[in-house]
Amino acid sequence: MLDRLSERMSLLDWNSIRRSLDDHGYAKLPALLDGAACEQIIGTYTEEANFRKTIDMARYRFGIGEYKYYDAPLPPLLQQLRETLYPELARIANDWTEQLGRGAAAYPERLAEFLERCREAGQTRSTPLILKYEAGGYNCLHQDMYGDVFFPFQVVFVLNRQGTDYKGGEFLLVEQRPRAQSRGHALSLAQGEGLVFPTNHRPVQGLRGYYRTAVRHGVSTVTEGTRYSLGIIFHDAK
């Protein structure tokens, strides 16, 4: 299974991913996870030893649903996704940093080096997570920061089939443009597909150069069935 994932990840068109991130603020990834991999990840949900914390979203008024943070060390599939996606995204992140006039490259080439930076800031708790929504569930618009050090991108994978296992539950992105009304995107992903999106903000080309646009994300109401998704966050938490 890890070999199949490596092969699929080696075929990613990073030029196309970069263009989509620059132009639209998000980029879809092809189905890196096949059905068997998705089922394997869903199967971890009931194995409490895999997790460091469980969040009831309604309790904190985050929405209606539940998510669980994986404990370290991560399951091999998740570790491979996190380590392999990071380097190319770090290159794009460094370009975005320069576009916003925030200096030279800020993100190292390897995930391990970036996580060391997190540790120095007191951020030592793992952040990849699995989310579960039953009918009526949703996720309010939010950002996943977890501390002073954060990576500009994160990735979500949908683990089951929209229209078969659940209905509704579109992924939502909302951009708060300066001195303008917000713009929203409602995105559907097939089983195993991923979406790269900004953690906090993105640069947008204006008449006087690039300006900063804040981005929040969430999930629309699941109307039938059960929806599972996997979140790959690259920074650790306090």
Buried (B, 14 or more C-beta within 10 A) or exposed (E): EEEEBEEBBEEBEEEEBBEBBBEBBBBBBEBBBBEEBBBBBBEBBEEEEBBBEEBEBEEEEBBBBBBBBBBEEBBEBBBBBBBBBBBBBBBBBBBBBBBBEEEEEBBBEEBEEBBEBBEEBEBBBBBBBBBBBBBEBBBBBEBBBBBEBBBBBBBBBBBBBBEEBBBBBBBBBBBBBEEEEEEEBEBBBEBBBBBBBBBBBBBBEEEEEBBBBBBBBBBBBBEBBBBBBBBBBBBBBE
